Amino acid sequence: MSEEVRTIEIQLDGVPCQVAPCTLAELVQRLGHASEGVGTALNGRFVPRGQRDRALQPGDAVLLFKPIVGG
């Protein structure tokens, strides 16, 4: 008997994407990004690295971007 893998649909950088249920931090890791090497926004709001433990919900819009360092 095979186990069915459940997925949810989110928007990832503006593109519909099916992913296994996970947190924003887990998604960043699964996509191969170092936590400190990418900025994140969820549903139009910036999410600091320390607050990426929120579980993604169907329909969430995730944006990944390079952090900008000013001087």
PDB file of N, CA, C, O and CB in Angstrom:
ATOM      1  N   MET A   1       0.842  -1.171   0.000  1.00  0.00           N
ATOM      2  CA  MET A   1       0.000   0.000   0.000  1.00  0.00           C
ATOM      3  C   MET A   1       0.885   1.230   0.000  1.00  0.00           C
ATOM      4  O   MET A   1       1.706   1.394   0.902  1.00  0.00           O
ATOM      5  CB  MET A   1      -0.957   0.000   1.207  1.00  0.00           C
ATOM      6  N   SER A   2       0.736   2.110  -1.000  1.00  0.00           N
ATOM      7  CA  SER A   2       1.584   3.300  -1.080  1.00  0.00           C
ATOM      8  C   SER A   2       0.951   4.457  -0.313  1.00  0.00           C
ATOM      9  O   SER A   2      -0.270   4.590  -0.237  1.00  0.00           O
ATOM     10  CB  SER A   2       1.822   3.700  -2.549  1.00  0.00           C
ATOM     11  N   GLU A   3       1.811   5.272   0.241  1.00  0.00           N
ATOM     12  CA  GLU A   3       1.355   6.427   1.003  1.00  0.00           C
ATOM     13  C   GLU A   3       1.221   7.611   0.054  1.00  0.00           C
ATOM     14  O   GLU A   3       2.160   7.922  -0.678  1.00  0.00           O
ATOM     15  CB  GLU A   3       2.332   6.754   2.173  1.00  0.00           C
ATOM     16  N   GLU A   4       0.078   8.270   0.057  1.00  0.00           N
ATOM     17  CA  GLU A   4      -0.146   9.412  -0.817  1.00  0.00           C
ATOM     18  C   GLU A   4       0.537  10.644  -0.231  1.00  0.00           C
ATOM     19  O   GLU A   4       0.376  10.953   0.950  1.00  0.00           O
ATOM     20  CB  GLU A   4      -1.660   9.666  -1.014  1.00  0.00           C
ATOM     21  N   VAL A   5       1.289  11.332  -1.058  1.00  0.00           N
ATOM     22  CA  VAL A   5       1.964  12.551  -0.618  1.00  0.00           C
ATOM     23  C   VAL A   5       1.027  13.719  -0.866  1.00  0.00           C
ATOM     24  O   VAL A   5       0.603  13.961  -1.996  1.00  0.00           O
ATOM     25  CB  VAL A   5       3.329  12.755  -1.359  1.00  0.00           C
ATOM     26  N   ARG A   6       0.712  14.433   0.190  1.00  0.00           N
ATOM     27  CA  ARG A   6      -0.190  15.567   0.102  1.00  0.00           C
ATOM     28  C   ARG A   6       0.619  16.814  -0.246  1.00  0.00           C
ATOM     29  O   ARG A   6       1.720  17.006   0.268  1.00  0.00           O
ATOM     30  CB  ARG A   6      -0.973  15.762   1.431  1.00  0.00           C
ATOM     31  N   THR A   7       0.076  17.656  -1.115  1.00  0.00           N
ATOM     32  CA  THR A   7       0.740  18.905  -1.453  1.00  0.00           C
ATOM     33  C   THR A   7      -0.252  20.057  -1.303  1.00  0.00           C
ATOM     34  O   THR A   7      -1.466  19.863  -1.250  1.00  0.00           O
ATOM     35  CB  THR A   7       1.317  18.853  -2.895  1.00  0.00           C
ATOM     36  N   ILE A   8       0.313  21.259  -1.237  1.00  0.00           N
ATOM     37  CA  ILE A   8      -0.492  22.472  -1.242  1.00  0.00           C
ATOM     38  C   ILE A   8       0.005  23.339  -2.392  1.00  0.00           C
ATOM     39  O   ILE A   8       1.161  23.235  -2.804  1.00  0.00           O
ATOM     40  CB  ILE A   8      -0.408  23.233   0.135  1.00  0.00           C
ATOM     41  N   GLU A   9      -0.873  24.193  -2.906  1.00  0.00           N
ATOM     42  CA  GLU A   9      -0.456  25.101  -3.965  1.00  0.00           C
ATOM     43  C   GLU A   9      -0.191  26.474  -3.372  1.00  0.00           C
ATOM     44  O   GLU A   9      -1.029  27.039  -2.670  1.00  0.00           O
ATOM     45  CB  GLU A   9      -1.524  25.183  -5.081  1.00  0.00           C
ATOM     46  N   ILE A  10       0.985  26.996  -3.667  1.00  0.00           N
ATOM     47  CA  ILE A  10       1.361  28.348  -3.263  1.00  0.00           C
ATOM     48  C   ILE A  10       1.811  29.090  -4.517  1.00  0.00           C
ATOM     49  O   ILE A  10       1.946  28.492  -5.584  1.00  0.00           O
ATOM     50  CB  ILE A  10       2.494  28.334  -2.163  1.00  0.00           C
ATOM     51  N   GLN A  11       2.039  30.372  -4.386  1.00  0.00           N
ATOM     52  CA  GLN A  11       2.669  31.174  -5.429  1.00  0.00           C
ATOM     53  C   GLN A  11       4.120  31.357  -4.999  1.00  0.00           C
ATOM     54  O   GLN A  11       4.375  31.880  -3.914  1.00  0.00           O
ATOM     55  CB  GLN A  11       1.931  32.570  -5.644  1.00  0.00           C
ATOM     56  N   LEU A  12       5.067  30.941  -5.819  1.00  0.00           N
ATOM     57  CA  LEU A  12       6.479  31.092  -5.516  1.00  0.00           C
ATOM     58  C   LEU A  12       7.073  32.030  -6.555  1.00  0.00           C
ATOM     59  O   LEU A  12       7.187  31.675  -7.728  1.00  0.00           O
ATOM     60  CB  LEU A  12       7.218  29.710  -5.502  1.00  0.00           C
ATOM     61  N   ASP A  13       7.446  33.214  -6.127  1.00  0.00           N
ATOM     62  CA  ASP A  13       7.954  34.240  -7.034  1.00  0.00           C
ATOM     63  C   ASP A  13       6.991  34.478  -8.194  1.00  0.00           C
ATOM     64  O   ASP A  13       7.411  34.659  -9.337  1.00  0.00           O
ATOM     65  CB  ASP A  13       9.329  33.842  -7.569  1.00  0.00           C
ATOM     66  N   GLY A  14       5.688  34.475  -7.882  1.00  0.00           N
ATOM     67  CA  GLY A  14       4.660  34.779  -8.870  1.00  0.00           C
ATOM     68  C   GLY A  14       4.209  33.621  -9.728  1.00  0.00           C
ATOM     69  O   GLY A  14       3.379  33.801 -10.619  1.00  0.00           O
ATOM     70  N   VAL A  15       4.740  32.429  -9.478  1.00  0.00           N
ATOM     71  CA  VAL A  15       4.401  31.246 -10.277  1.00  0.00           C
ATOM     72  C   VAL A  15       3.717  30.210  -9.390  1.00  0.00           C
ATOM     73  O   VAL A  15       4.224  29.903  -8.311  1.00  0.00           O
ATOM     74  CB  VAL A  15       5.673  30.642 -10.943  1.00  0.00           C
ATOM     75  N   PRO A  16       2.565  29.657  -9.822  1.00  0.00           N
ATOM     76  CA  PRO A  16       1.929  28.597  -9.036  1.00  0.00           C
ATOM     77  C   PRO A  16       2.889  27.421  -8.860  1.00  0.00           C
ATOM     78  O   PRO A  16       3.582  27.022  -9.795  1.00  0.00           O
ATOM     79  CB  PRO A  16       0.620  28.126  -9.712  1.00  0.00           C
ATOM     80  N   CYS A  17       2.914  26.882  -7.654  1.00  0.00           N
ATOM     81  CA  CYS A  17       3.868  25.819  -7.338  1.00  0.00           C
ATOM     82  C   CYS A  17       3.226  24.868  -6.325  1.00  0.00           C
ATOM     83  O   CYS A  17       2.615  25.307  -5.351  1.00  0.00           O
ATOM     84  CB  CYS A  17       5.210  26.410  -6.779  1.00  0.00           C
ATOM     85  N   GLN A  18       3.369  23.569  -6.563  1.00  0.00           N
ATOM     86  CA  GLN A  18       2.891  22.550  -5.624  1.00  0.00           C
ATOM     87  C   GLN A  18       4.047  22.167  -4.707  1.00  0.00           C
ATOM     88  O   GLN A  18       5.125  21.814  -5.184  1.00  0.00           O
ATOM     89  CB  GLN A  18       2.330  21.290  -6.380  1.00  0.00           C
ATOM     90  N   VAL A  19       3.835  22.235  -3.408  1.00  0.00           N
ATOM     91  CA  VAL A  19       4.879  21.868  -2.443  1.00  0.00           C
ATOM     92  C   VAL A  19       4.275  20.995  -1.349  1.00  0.00           C
ATOM     93  O   VAL A  19       3.081  21.072  -1.059  1.00  0.00           O
ATOM     94  CB  VAL A  19       5.541  23.137  -1.827  1.00  0.00           C
ATOM     95  N   ALA A  20       5.117  20.170  -0.753  1.00  0.00           N
ATOM     96  CA  ALA A  20       4.690  19.418   0.426  1.00  0.00           C
ATOM     97  C   ALA A  20       4.519  20.418   1.561  1.00  0.00           C
ATOM     98  O   ALA A  20       5.251  21.406   1.619  1.00  0.00           O
ATOM     99  CB  ALA A  20       5.725  18.285   0.806  1.00  0.00           C
ATOM    100  N   PRO A  21       3.575  20.188   2.457  1.00  0.00           N
ATOM    101  CA  PRO A  21       3.394  21.108   3.574  1.00  0.00           C
ATOM    102  C   PRO A  21       4.708  21.329   4.324  1.00  0.00           C
ATOM    103  O   PRO A  21       5.429  20.378   4.626  1.00  0.00           O
ATOM    104  CB  PRO A  21       2.323  20.577   4.531  1.00  0.00           C
ATOM    105  N   CYS A  22       5.007  22.583   4.616  1.00  0.00           N
ATOM    106  CA  CYS A  22       6.259  22.917   5.284  1.00  0.00           C
ATOM    107  C   CYS A  22       6.181  24.333   5.825  1.00  0.00           C
ATOM    108  O   CYS A  22       5.213  25.054   5.585  1.00  0.00           O
ATOM    109  CB  CYS A  22       7.459  22.766   4.323  1.00  0.00           C
ATOM    110  N   THR A  23       7.208  24.715   6.554  1.00  0.00           N
ATOM    111  CA  THR A  23       7.323  26.095   7.003  1.00  0.00           C
ATOM    112  C   THR A  23       8.070  26.893   5.938  1.00  0.00           C
ATOM    113  O   THR A  23       8.647  26.322   5.013  1.00  0.00           O
ATOM    114  CB  THR A  23       8.050  26.181   8.382  1.00  0.00           C
ATOM    115  N   LEU A  24       8.055  28.197   6.075  1.00  0.00           N
ATOM    116  CA  LEU A  24       8.808  29.048   5.155  1.00  0.00           C
ATOM    117  C   LEU A  24      10.298  28.721   5.239  1.00  0.00           C
ATOM    118  O   LEU A  24      10.974  28.683   4.211  1.00  0.00           O
ATOM    119  CB  LEU A  24       8.563  30.545   5.468  1.00  0.00           C
ATOM    120  N   ALA A  25      10.818  28.486   6.433  1.00  0.00           N
ATOM    121  CA  ALA A  25      12.230  28.132   6.602  1.00  0.00           C
ATOM    122  C   ALA A  25      12.559  26.821   5.888  1.00  0.00           C
ATOM    123  O   ALA A  25      13.601  26.706   5.242  1.00  0.00           O
ATOM    124  CB  ALA A  25      12.579  28.020   8.094  1.00  0.00           C
ATOM    125  N   GLU A  26      11.677  25.842   6.005  1.00  0.00           N
ATOM    126  CA  GLU A  26      11.908  24.553   5.337  1.00  0.00           C
ATOM    127  C   GLU A  26      11.878  24.708   3.817  1.00  0.00           C
ATOM    128  O   GLU A  26      12.650  24.059   3.110  1.00  0.00           O
ATOM    129  CB  GLU A  26      10.853  23.522   5.781  1.00  0.00           C
ATOM    130  N   LEU A  27      10.984  25.570   3.313  1.00  0.00           N
ATOM    131  CA  LEU A  27      10.924  25.796   1.872  1.00  0.00           C
ATOM    132  C   LEU A  27      12.224  26.407   1.373  1.00  0.00           C
ATOM    133  O   LEU A  27      12.753  25.981   0.347  1.00  0.00           O
ATOM    134  CB  LEU A  27       9.738  26.703   1.517  1.00  0.00           C
ATOM    135  N   VAL A  28      12.744  27.396   2.082  1.00  0.00           N
ATOM    136  CA  VAL A  28      14.012  28.021   1.705  1.00  0.00           C
ATOM    137  C   VAL A  28      15.106  26.963   1.632  1.00  0.00           C
ATOM    138  O   VAL A  28      15.892  26.939   0.685  1.00  0.00           O
ATOM    139  CB  VAL A  28      14.400  29.134   2.711  1.00  0.00           C
ATOM    140  N   GLN A  29      15.152  26.092   2.631  1.00  0.00           N
ATOM    141  CA  GLN A  29      16.167  25.032   2.668  1.00  0.00           C
ATOM    142  C   GLN A  29      15.963  24.039   1.522  1.00  0.00           C
ATOM    143  O   GLN A  29      16.929  23.664   0.858  1.00  0.00           O
ATOM    144  CB  GLN A  29      16.124  24.294   4.021  1.00  0.00           C
ATOM    145  N   ARG A  30      14.733  23.612   1.283  1.00  0.00           N
ATOM    146  CA  ARG A  30      14.439  22.641   0.215  1.00  0.00           C
ATOM    147  C   ARG A  30      14.828  23.176  -1.160  1.00  0.00           C
ATOM    148  O   ARG A  30      15.198  22.413  -2.052  1.00  0.00           O
ATOM    149  CB  ARG A  30      12.952  22.278   0.224  1.00  0.00           C
ATOM    150  N   LEU A  31      14.739  24.502  -1.322  1.00  0.00           N
ATOM    151  CA  LEU A  31      15.089  25.116  -2.601  1.00  0.00           C
ATOM    152  C   LEU A  31      16.591  25.313  -2.745  1.00  0.00           C
ATOM    153  O   LEU A  31      17.059  25.796  -3.776  1.00  0.00           O
ATOM    154  CB  LEU A  31      14.381  26.448  -2.754  1.00  0.00           C
ATOM    155  N   GLY A  32      17.353  24.940  -1.713  1.00  0.00           N
ATOM    156  CA  GLY A  32      18.802  24.979  -1.796  1.00  0.00           C
ATOM    157  C   GLY A  32      19.436  26.308  -1.439  1.00  0.00           C
ATOM    158  O   GLY A  32      20.598  26.551  -1.767  1.00  0.00           O
ATOM    159  N   HIS A  33      18.684  27.174  -0.768  1.00  0.00           N
ATOM    160  CA  HIS A  33      19.216  28.479  -0.371  1.00  0.00           C
ATOM    161  C   HIS A  33      19.733  28.437   1.063  1.00  0.00           C
ATOM    162  O   HIS A  33      19.143  27.792   1.929  1.00  0.00           O
ATOM    163  CB  HIS A  33      18.138  29.566  -0.515  1.00  0.00           C
ATOM    164  N   ALA A  34      20.832  29.126   1.300  1.00  0.00           N
ATOM    165  CA  ALA A  34      21.297  29.322   2.672  1.00  0.00           C
ATOM    166  C   ALA A  34      20.355  30.330   3.320  1.00  0.00           C
ATOM    167  O   ALA A  34      19.971  31.313   2.685  1.00  0.00           O
ATOM    168  CB  ALA A  34      22.803  29.818   2.721  1.00  0.00           C
ATOM    169  N   SER A  35      19.986  30.102   4.553  1.00  0.00           N
ATOM    170  CA  SER A  35      19.041  30.970   5.252  1.00  0.00           C
ATOM    171  C   SER A  35      19.451  32.434   5.206  1.00  0.00           C
ATOM    172  O   SER A  35      18.622  33.314   4.974  1.00  0.00           O
ATOM    173  CB  SER A  35      18.901  30.529   6.689  1.00  0.00           C
ATOM    174  N   GLU A  36      20.750  32.690   5.430  1.00  0.00           N
ATOM    175  CA  GLU A  36      21.221  34.071   5.457  1.00  0.00           C
ATOM    176  C   GLU A  36      21.474  34.639   4.063  1.00  0.00           C
ATOM    177  O   GLU A  36      21.777  35.824   3.924  1.00  0.00           O
ATOM    178  CB  GLU A  36      22.483  34.162   6.275  1.00  0.00           C
ATOM    179  N   GLY A  37      21.352  33.802   3.027  1.00  0.00           N
ATOM    180  CA  GLY A  37      21.634  34.243   1.664  1.00  0.00           C
ATOM    181  C   GLY A  37      20.422  34.689   0.876  1.00  0.00           C
ATOM    182  O   GLY A  37      20.546  35.070  -0.288  1.00  0.00           O
ATOM    183  N   VAL A  38      19.251  34.647   1.493  1.00  0.00           N
ATOM    184  CA  VAL A  38      18.030  35.004   0.768  1.00  0.00           C
ATOM    185  C   VAL A  38      17.072  35.726   1.717  1.00  0.00           C
ATOM    186  O   VAL A  38      16.935  35.366   2.886  1.00  0.00           O
ATOM    187  CB  VAL A  38      17.352  33.737   0.157  1.00  0.00           C
ATOM    188  N   GLY A  39      16.422  36.746   1.182  1.00  0.00           N
ATOM    189  CA  GLY A  39      15.362  37.437   1.919  1.00  0.00           C
ATOM    190  C   GLY A  39      14.034  36.802   1.547  1.00  0.00           C
ATOM    191  O   GLY A  39      13.904  36.188   0.488  1.00  0.00           O
ATOM    192  N   THR A  40      13.052  36.953   2.419  1.00  0.00           N
ATOM    193  CA  THR A  40      11.743  36.350   2.149  1.00  0.00           C
ATOM    194  C   THR A  40      10.621  37.333   2.450  1.00  0.00           C
ATOM    195  O   THR A  40      10.722  38.183   3.335  1.00  0.00           O
ATOM    196  CB  THR A  40      11.557  35.071   2.976  1.00  0.00           C
ATOM    197  N   ALA A  41       9.553  37.183   1.683  1.00  0.00           N
ATOM    198  CA  ALA A  41       8.312  37.900   1.953  1.00  0.00           C
ATOM    199  C   ALA A  41       7.187  36.885   1.820  1.00  0.00           C
ATOM    200  O   ALA A  41       7.232  36.000   0.967  1.00  0.00           O
ATOM    201  CB  ALA A  41       8.111  39.129   0.975  1.00  0.00           C
ATOM    202  N   LEU A  42       6.196  37.021   2.658  1.00  0.00           N
ATOM    203  CA  LEU A  42       5.044  36.127   2.647  1.00  0.00           C
ATOM    204  C   LEU A  42       3.791  36.978   2.574  1.00  0.00           C
ATOM    205  O   LEU A  42       3.530  37.794   3.458  1.00  0.00           O
ATOM    206  CB  LEU A  42       5.024  35.200   3.904  1.00  0.00           C
ATOM    207  N   ASN A  43       3.023  36.785   1.521  1.00  0.00           N
ATOM    208  CA  ASN A  43       1.786  37.553   1.307  1.00  0.00           C
ATOM    209  C   ASN A  43       2.036  39.055   1.372  1.00  0.00           C
ATOM    210  O   ASN A  43       1.256  39.809   1.954  1.00  0.00           O
ATOM    211  CB  ASN A  43       0.732  37.161   2.346  1.00  0.00           C
ATOM    212  N   GLY A  44       3.149  39.474   0.755  1.00  0.00           N
ATOM    213  CA  GLY A  44       3.455  40.897   0.654  1.00  0.00           C
ATOM    214  C   GLY A  44       4.149  41.513   1.846  1.00  0.00           C
ATOM    215  O   GLY A  44       4.398  42.719   1.857  1.00  0.00           O
ATOM    216  N   ARG A  45       4.467  40.721   2.847  1.00  0.00           N
ATOM    217  CA  ARG A  45       5.133  41.250   4.050  1.00  0.00           C
ATOM    218  C   ARG A  45       6.486  40.590   4.244  1.00  0.00           C
ATOM    219  O   ARG A  45       6.611  39.368   4.172  1.00  0.00           O
ATOM    220  CB  ARG A  45       4.257  41.033   5.301  1.00  0.00           C
ATOM    221  N   PHE A  46       7.509  41.422   4.495  1.00  0.00           N
ATOM    222  CA  PHE A  46       8.851  40.927   4.765  1.00  0.00           C
ATOM    223  C   PHE A  46       8.827  40.002   5.974  1.00  0.00           C
ATOM    224  O   PHE A  46       8.159  40.292   6.967  1.00  0.00           O
ATOM    225  CB  PHE A  46       9.829  42.096   4.994  1.00  0.00           C
ATOM    226  N   VAL A  47       9.551  38.893   5.896  1.00  0.00           N
ATOM    227  CA  VAL A  47       9.649  37.946   7.010  1.00  0.00           C
ATOM    228  C   VAL A  47      11.129  37.806   7.393  1.00  0.00           C
ATOM    229  O   VAL A  47      11.909  37.257   6.615  1.00  0.00           O
ATOM    230  CB  VAL A  47       9.024  36.545   6.627  1.00  0.00           C
ATOM    231  N   PRO A  48      11.529  38.291   8.574  1.00  0.00           N
ATOM    232  CA  PRO A  48      12.912  38.130   9.021  1.00  0.00           C
ATOM    233  C   PRO A  48      13.274  36.658   9.190  1.00  0.00           C
ATOM    234  O   PRO A  48      12.407  35.820   9.438  1.00  0.00           O
ATOM    235  CB  PRO A  48      13.135  38.877  10.336  1.00  0.00           C
ATOM    236  N   ARG A  49      14.570  36.352   9.053  1.00  0.00           N
ATOM    237  CA  ARG A  49      15.037  34.956   9.167  1.00  0.00           C
ATOM    238  C   ARG A  49      14.517  34.275  10.428  1.00  0.00           C
ATOM    239  O   ARG A  49      14.096  33.119  10.368  1.00  0.00           O
ATOM    240  CB  ARG A  49      16.563  34.910   9.159  1.00  0.00           C
ATOM    241  N   GLY A  50      14.537  34.950  11.547  1.00  0.00           N
ATOM    242  CA  GLY A  50      14.133  34.353  12.816  1.00  0.00           C
ATOM    243  C   GLY A  50      12.644  34.093  12.946  1.00  0.00           C
ATOM    244  O   GLY A  50      12.204  33.507  13.935  1.00  0.00           O
ATOM    245  N   GLN A  51      11.860  34.520  11.959  1.00  0.00           N
ATOM    246  CA  GLN A  51      10.406  34.351  12.040  1.00  0.00           C
ATOM    247  C   GLN A  51       9.857  33.492  10.901  1.00  0.00           C
ATOM    248  O   GLN A  51       8.675  33.579  10.572  1.00  0.00           O
ATOM    249  CB  GLN A  51       9.724  35.711  12.028  1.00  0.00           C
ATOM    250  N   ARG A  52      10.701  32.675  10.309  1.00  0.00           N
ATOM    251  CA  ARG A  52      10.292  31.848   9.173  1.00  0.00           C
ATOM    252  C   ARG A  52       9.709  30.499   9.582  1.00  0.00           C
ATOM    253  O   ARG A  52       9.610  29.597   8.751  1.00  0.00           O
ATOM    254  CB  ARG A  52      11.465  31.623   8.266  1.00  0.00           C
ATOM    255  N   ASP A  53       9.329  30.350  10.827  1.00  0.00           N
ATOM    256  CA  ASP A  53       8.802  29.065  11.300  1.00  0.00           C
ATOM    257  C   ASP A  53       7.301  28.913  11.075  1.00  0.00           C
ATOM    258  O   ASP A  53       6.710  27.937  11.536  1.00  0.00           O
ATOM    259  CB  ASP A  53       9.105  28.900  12.767  1.00  0.00           C
ATOM    260  N   ARG A  54       6.681  29.846  10.385  1.00  0.00           N
ATOM    261  CA  ARG A  54       5.252  29.788  10.102  1.00  0.00           C
ATOM    262  C   ARG A  54       4.975  28.750   9.020  1.00  0.00           C
ATOM    263  O   ARG A  54       5.648  28.729   7.989  1.00  0.00           O
ATOM    264  CB  ARG A  54       4.725  31.173   9.670  1.00  0.00           C
ATOM    265  N   ALA A  55       3.996  27.898   9.251  1.00  0.00           N
ATOM    266  CA  ALA A  55       3.602  26.886   8.263  1.00  0.00           C
ATOM    267  C   ALA A  55       2.931  27.570   7.079  1.00  0.00           C
ATOM    268  O   ALA A  55       2.078  28.441   7.252  1.00  0.00           O
ATOM    269  CB  ALA A  55       2.648  25.827   8.895  1.00  0.00           C
ATOM    270  N   LEU A  56       3.323  27.168   5.878  1.00  0.00           N
ATOM    271  CA  LEU A  56       2.699  27.711   4.677  1.00  0.00           C
ATOM    272  C   LEU A  56       1.290  27.157   4.529  1.00  0.00           C
ATOM    273  O   LEU A  56       1.018  26.008   4.876  1.00  0.00           O
ATOM    274  CB  LEU A  56       3.541  27.387   3.428  1.00  0.00           C
ATOM    275  N   GLN A  57       0.402  27.996   4.008  1.00  0.00           N
ATOM    276  CA  GLN A  57      -0.993  27.634   3.802  1.00  0.00           C
ATOM    277  C   GLN A  57      -1.301  27.676   2.308  1.00  0.00           C
ATOM    278  O   GLN A  57      -0.652  28.421   1.573  1.00  0.00           O
ATOM    279  CB  GLN A  57      -1.940  28.582   4.593  1.00  0.00           C
ATOM    280  N   PRO A  58      -2.277  26.894   1.841  1.00  0.00           N
ATOM    281  CA  PRO A  58      -2.654  26.965   0.426  1.00  0.00           C
ATOM    282  C   PRO A  58      -2.976  28.407   0.035  1.00  0.00           C
ATOM    283  O   PRO A  58      -3.688  29.114   0.748  1.00  0.00           O
ATOM    284  CB  PRO A  58      -3.867  26.046   0.138  1.00  0.00           C
ATOM    285  N   GLY A  59      -2.443  28.825  -1.101  1.00  0.00           N
ATOM    286  CA  GLY A  59      -2.697  30.176  -1.595  1.00  0.00           C
ATOM    287  C   GLY A  59      -1.704  31.220  -1.133  1.00  0.00           C
ATOM    288  O   GLY A  59      -1.745  32.354  -1.611  1.00  0.00           O
ATOM    289  N   ASP A  60      -0.799  30.867  -0.203  1.00  0.00           N
ATOM    290  CA  ASP A  60       0.208  31.828   0.243  1.00  0.00           C
ATOM    291  C   ASP A  60       1.074  32.257  -0.937  1.00  0.00           C
ATOM    292  O   ASP A  60       1.338  31.468  -1.844  1.00  0.00           O
ATOM    293  CB  ASP A  60       1.085  31.224   1.368  1.00  0.00           C
ATOM    294  N   ALA A  61       1.513  33.516  -0.917  1.00  0.00           N
ATOM    295  CA  ALA A  61       2.418  34.053  -1.935  1.00  0.00           C
ATOM    296  C   ALA A  61       3.784  34.261  -1.295  1.00  0.00           C
ATOM    297  O   ALA A  61       3.937  35.080  -0.389  1.00  0.00           O
ATOM    298  CB  ALA A  61       1.871  35.392  -2.542  1.00  0.00           C
ATOM    299  N   VAL A  62       4.780  33.509  -1.776  1.00  0.00           N
ATOM    300  CA  VAL A  62       6.131  33.570  -1.248  1.00  0.00           C
ATOM    301  C   VAL A  62       7.037  34.247  -2.274  1.00  0.00           C
ATOM    302  O   VAL A  62       7.031  33.895  -3.453  1.00  0.00           O
ATOM    303  CB  VAL A  62       6.654  32.153  -0.894  1.00  0.00           C
ATOM    304  N   LEU A  63       7.811  35.220  -1.807  1.00  0.00           N
ATOM    305  CA  LEU A  63       8.820  35.854  -2.648  1.00  0.00           C
ATOM    306  C   LEU A  63      10.179  35.627  -2.013  1.00  0.00           C
ATOM    307  O   LEU A  63      10.344  35.785  -0.803  1.00  0.00           O
ATOM    308  CB  LEU A  63       8.534  37.378  -2.834  1.00  0.00           C
ATOM    309  N   LEU A  64      11.152  35.256  -2.837  1.00  0.00           N
ATOM    310  CA  LEU A  64      12.523  35.103  -2.389  1.00  0.00           C
ATOM    311  C   LEU A  64      13.353  36.166  -3.110  1.00  0.00           C
ATOM    312  O   LEU A  64      13.175  36.380  -4.309  1.00  0.00           O
ATOM    313  CB  LEU A  64      13.067  33.649  -2.668  1.00  0.00           C
ATOM    314  N   PHE A  65      14.250  36.828  -2.395  1.00  0.00           N
ATOM    315  CA  PHE A  65      15.051  37.870  -3.031  1.00  0.00           C
ATOM    316  C   PHE A  65      16.407  37.985  -2.345  1.00  0.00           C
ATOM    317  O   PHE A  65      16.576  37.569  -1.198  1.00  0.00           O
ATOM    318  CB  PHE A  65      14.314  39.223  -2.993  1.00  0.00           C
ATOM    319  N   LYS A  66      17.359  38.552  -3.058  1.00  0.00           N
ATOM    320  CA  LYS A  66      18.690  38.763  -2.492  1.00  0.00           C
ATOM    321  C   LYS A  66      18.611  39.946  -1.530  1.00  0.00           C
ATOM    322  O   LYS A  66      18.109  41.011  -1.889  1.00  0.00           O
ATOM    323  CB  LYS A  66      19.761  39.015  -3.618  1.00  0.00           C
ATOM    324  N   PRO A  67      19.112  39.752  -0.295  1.00  0.00           N
ATOM    325  CA  PRO A  67      19.105  40.877   0.636  1.00  0.00           C
ATOM    326  C   PRO A  67      20.041  41.975   0.136  1.00  0.00           C
ATOM    327  O   PRO A  67      21.090  41.695  -0.445  1.00  0.00           O
ATOM    328  CB  PRO A  67      19.517  40.417   2.055  1.00  0.00           C
ATOM    329  N   ILE A  68      19.651  43.214   0.369  1.00  0.00           N
ATOM    330  CA  ILE A  68      20.460  44.351  -0.050  1.00  0.00           C
ATOM    331  C   ILE A  68      21.202  44.892   1.165  1.00  0.00           C
ATOM    332  O   ILE A  68      20.609  45.177   2.206  1.00  0.00           O
ATOM    333  CB  ILE A  68      19.582  45.458  -0.710  1.00  0.00           C
ATOM    334  N   VAL A  69      22.509  45.026   1.004  1.00  0.00           N
ATOM    335  CA  VAL A  69      23.340  45.561   2.080  1.00  0.00           C
ATOM    336  C   VAL A  69      23.771  46.952   1.667  1.00  0.00           C
ATOM    337  O   VAL A  69      24.375  47.140   0.611  1.00  0.00           O
ATOM    338  CB  VAL A  69      24.580  44.642   2.377  1.00  0.00           C
ATOM    339  N   GLY A  70      23.460  47.915   2.497  1.00  0.00           N
ATOM    340  CA  GLY A  70      23.812  49.309   2.182  1.00  0.00           C
ATOM    341  C   GLY A  70      24.987  49.767   3.001  1.00  0.00           C
ATOM    342  O   GLY A  70      25.421  49.104   3.943  1.00  0.00           O
ATOM    343  N   GLY A  71      25.489  50.913   2.619  1.00  0.00           N
ATOM    344  CA  GLY A  71      26.629  51.416   3.356  1.00  0.00           C
ATOM    345  C   GLY A  71      26.753  52.887   3.302  1.00  0.00           C
ATOM    346  O   GLY A  71      27.679  53.451   3.885  1.00  0.00           O
TER     347      GLY A  71
END
